[in-house]
């Protein structure tokens, strides 16, 4: 019984930590900030290439 409670307590702690992290990401809008930073980095890389479009 003690092992079962220990496993359940560990699972509960992991779930609480995951919900906490997701709340912080959502509350501070970090996902959009990170994606915006990645978007500018990708555009900076791809805008350097000279492209000659011929039809």
N, C-alpha and C positions, 0 to 999 in steps of 0.2 A: 504493500500500500504506500509505503514511503517513497518508493521509486516512481510510482505512478504520479504522485503529487509533485515530485521534483520535476518530472518531465512536463506535466501540465503547467507548472510555474514557469519553466523555461520557455515553453511555447507562448504563454501569456506575456512574458517580458519581451520576446521577439516581436509579437504582434503590436504591443504598445509602442515599442521603439519605431516600428515601421509606420504606424499611424502618425506618430509624432513627426517623423521625417517628412512624410507626405503632406502633413498640415503646414509645416514650415515652408516647403517648396510651393505649395498652393498660396499660402498667405502672403509671402514675399514676392510672388510671381516670378520665381527663379527660373522656371522652365522657359518662359518667354525671353528672359534676359539672356540665358545661355544660348538659346536658339538664335536670338538676334546677333549675339557675338559670333557664333559659328557662321551665320549667314554672311556677315561682313568679311570674315576671314576667307571664306570660299570665294566670294565675289572679288576680293583683292587678288587672289591667286589666278582666277580665270579671266579677269579683266586685263591682265598683263600680256596675254597671248594675242599676237597679231593674226587676225582671221580675214581671209580674203574670200568673200562669198561670190561665187560665179554661178549664174543660171544659164 
